[in-house]
Structures are given as structure tokens and as C-alpha cells.
Amino acid sequence: MSRRRTDNSCALQRGAGTDHTLIKHSRKEISLEGFKDEYVEKLAELVQAKVEGKELVSPPPADEPKVINLMDALKKSLAKAKQSGDKPTRHRAVPTSRKTASPGRIVKRVNRVAERI
């Protein structure tokens, strides 16, 4: 690989080289005979139906997904919580691991214990 550059031209050159290498080393010939173009087939059917004078009927439009306004949902949730008198609970984050004591912290702790003795 070539040296790293700050612009994207180096990355593009590496990507293009990889593509050429993959194509060059593939042993299998690519045959498009096993694939059908369904779009072209359906379009040809529609054109043939139109030529024959048949009336074309389009499918009904798909239902659009319901969009939720998050701010309104939050306001409703807060209003509902106020009405029921529930206070929001606060949870402390559980530490995943304890901090390792630095040598300075250990010395301070030892000094505090020594003062008590």
C-alpha cells in the first residue's frame, strides 16, 4: 500500500485496486442469464395492455407510517405523571468497575489511618 495521505485520493486508489484485484482473481465467469429483470417484464405487460386498449388501474397508495412528535409525547407523559402524583424515580448508575487506587490515594489513606492510631 502507498503512504497515508490526508486527502481521500489515496483511499480511493486503494479501493479501486481492491476491486480490480477481486475481479482479476475470481475464477468463476459471471453469467446474467439466471437473473430476470422483473421491472422490464411488468412494464412490457403494461405497455401491451395499453396497446390492446385495456384500462390500467394503479394500486392504492400505501398507508404512510404514523409519525410521532416526541416533544408532544414527552409533555403528555409528564402531565400524566403530575396528575397521578408520582414522582420520577432517580436511579444511580451502577459502576461497571472500580477505580484503581493511585499511589497518591493509597498514601493519603494510610496517613489518615495512622493519624487515628
C-alpha positions as CSV (number, residue, x, y, z in Angstrom):
1,M,0.0,0.0,0.0
2,S,1.1,3.5,-0.5
3,R,1.8,6.1,2.2
4,R,-1.1,7.6,4.0
5,R,-2.3,11.0,2.8
6,T,-4.7,13.4,4.4
7,D,-6.9,13.7,1.3
8,N,-9.2,11.0,0.1
9,S,-7.4,10.2,-3.2
10,C,-5.2,7.6,-1.5
11,A,-8.2,5.8,-0.1
12,L,-10.0,5.9,-3.5
13,Q,-6.9,4.5,-5.2
14,R,-6.7,1.6,-2.6
15,G,-10.4,0.9,-3.0
16,A,-10.2,0.8,-6.8
17,G,-7.1,-1.5,-6.6
18,T,-9.0,-3.9,-4.3
19,D,-11.9,-4.1,-6.8
20,H,-9.6,-4.8,-9.7
21,T,-7.8,-7.5,-7.7
22,L,-11.0,-9.2,-6.7
23,I,-12.3,-9.2,-10.3
24,K,-8.9,-10.4,-11.6
25,H,-8.7,-13.3,-9.2
26,S,-12.2,-14.5,-9.5
27,R,-12.3,-17.9,-11.2
28,K,-16.0,-18.0,-11.9
29,E,-17.4,-16.4,-15.0
30,I,-20.3,-14.1,-14.3
31,S,-23.5,-15.1,-16.2
32,L,-26.5,-12.8,-16.2
33,E,-28.8,-15.5,-17.7
34,G,-30.0,-16.6,-14.3
35,F,-31.3,-13.1,-13.5
36,K,-34.7,-11.7,-14.6
37,D,-35.5,-8.0,-15.0
38,E,-39.0,-8.0,-13.4
39,Y,-39.4,-4.3,-13.9
40,V,-38.9,-4.5,-17.6
41,E,-41.3,-7.5,-17.8
42,K,-44.0,-5.7,-15.9
43,L,-43.5,-2.6,-17.9
44,A,-43.8,-4.6,-21.2
45,E,-47.1,-6.1,-19.8
46,L,-48.4,-2.6,-19.1
47,V,-47.5,-1.3,-22.5
48,Q,-49.1,-4.3,-24.2
49,A,-52.3,-3.9,-22.1
50,K,-52.4,-0.2,-23.1
51,V,-51.9,-1.1,-26.8
52,E,-54.8,-3.5,-26.6
53,G,-57.0,-0.7,-25.2
54,K,-57.4,-2.1,-21.7
55,E,-57.8,0.4,-18.8
56,L,-54.9,0.5,-16.5
57,V,-55.6,0.5,-12.8
58,S,-53.0,1.7,-10.4
59,P,-52.7,0.1,-7.0
60,P,-54.0,2.0,-4.0
61,P,-51.3,4.2,-2.3
62,A,-49.6,2.6,0.7
63,D,-50.5,3.8,4.1
64,E,-48.0,6.2,5.4
65,P,-46.4,5.3,8.8
66,K,-47.7,7.2,11.8
67,V,-45.3,9.9,12.8
68,I,-45.0,10.7,16.5
69,N,-44.0,14.1,17.7
70,L,-41.6,13.2,20.5
71,M,-41.9,16.6,22.3
72,D,-45.7,16.2,22.5
73,A,-45.4,12.6,23.7
74,L,-42.9,13.8,26.5
75,K,-45.3,16.6,27.5
76,K,-48.2,14.2,27.7
77,S,-46.2,11.8,29.8
78,L,-45.1,14.5,32.2
79,A,-48.7,15.8,32.6
80,K,-49.9,12.3,33.2
81,A,-47.2,11.8,35.9
82,K,-48.2,15.1,37.6
83,Q,-51.8,14.2,37.7
84,S,-51.2,10.8,39.3
85,G,-48.9,12.3,41.9
86,D,-46.0,10.0,41.0
87,K,-42.5,11.4,41.4
88,P,-40.0,10.4,38.8
89,T,-37.5,8.0,40.3
90,R,-33.8,8.6,40.0
91,H,-31.5,5.7,39.6
92,R,-27.9,5.8,40.3
93,A,-25.7,4.4,37.7
94,V,-24.1,1.2,38.8
95,P,-20.3,1.4,38.2
96,T,-19.1,-1.3,35.9
97,S,-15.7,-1.4,37.5
98,R,-14.0,0.2,40.5
99,K,-11.3,2.7,40.0
100,T,-7.8,1.6,40.8
101,A,-6.2,3.4,43.6
102,S,-3.3,5.6,42.6
103,P,-0.2,5.5,44.8
104,G,-1.0,9.0,46.0
105,R,-4.5,8.0,47.1
106,I,-3.0,5.0,48.9
107,V,-0.5,7.2,50.8
108,K,-3.3,9.6,51.8
109,R,-5.4,6.8,53.1
110,V,-2.5,5.2,55.1
111,N,-1.8,8.6,56.6
112,R,-5.4,9.1,57.7
113,V,-5.5,5.7,59.3
114,A,-2.1,6.3,61.0
115,E,-3.5,9.6,62.5
116,R,-6.3,7.7,64.1
117,I,-4.0,5.3,65.8
